[in-house]
Amino acid sequence: MYQHLPNICYECGILLNQESLTKEHVPPKCFFPKNDNFSLITVPSCIEHNGGKSNDDEHLLQIISLQILANEKGQNIATSKAVKGILRNKKRTKSLASNATLVYVDEEKTGQLKPTFAFKFDEFKLNNSVSSICKGLYYHQFHKVFNGDIEIYNEFQISLDDDSINKNQEYEKNRILIKKKFSDVERKGKNQEIFYYQIMKLPKGLGFSLAIRLCFYEGIGILAFLQEKKNSNSMQSRLH
């Protein structure tokens, strides 16, 4: 049983006993190298919410670790886990190959463009995995279950449609704004080359209580707004 956390499931809040209590890693262990001894965040979980989303977690790992902005540890995870997982799934391999698009990015902001590929991802699976991570971090941080809505913004997204220039300019503005707003916010986590998170309390009146920023492999950010009701304000208005 957990000494410093209430013995209820971080996700659904049901009371747990010794038979029903399991340990959920936040983020999942698949994001970390296999043989290293890491001090990982864990929260109490019921059986249903521990492992029931493994396919979603694997999809998130594949999308994140294959990013060109991932550090060396992320790239090693990509080759040792993510690529193997994709190749095991013929349907997934075919899906990625069919929607791959060659793009050029200024990876180090030097003006020198490097070729890479952009892929469409399963937004439902990605959001489901990220939401569970945020709920786990919320539980770890505040020792209670989050009962509300979570809206997710992927900092790494790009547009390839007809209005891509305008959309990508907006995405870049958002990335700059997010980095500025979180530049002085404490980075939490003991393995920050692989994962860290930041928590920002938001002003009243926006319909949001918190913003949680996840950062994987030092270069891939995901921002989550925790809210009690829907809010359609723009990205800039949320962080100003």
Secondary structure, DSSP 8 states (H G I E B T S, - for coil): --SSS-SB-TTT--B--TTT-EEEEES-GGGS-TTS----EEEEE-STTSSTTHHHHHHHHHHHHTSTT--HHHHHHIIIIIHHHHHH-HHHHHHHHHH-EEEEE-TTSSS--EEEEE----HHHHHHHHHHHHHHHHHHHHSS---SEEEEEETT----STTHHHHHHHHHHHHHHHHHHHTTS--B-S-TTTEEEEEEE--TTSSEEEEEEEEETTTEEEEEEEESS-----HHHHH-
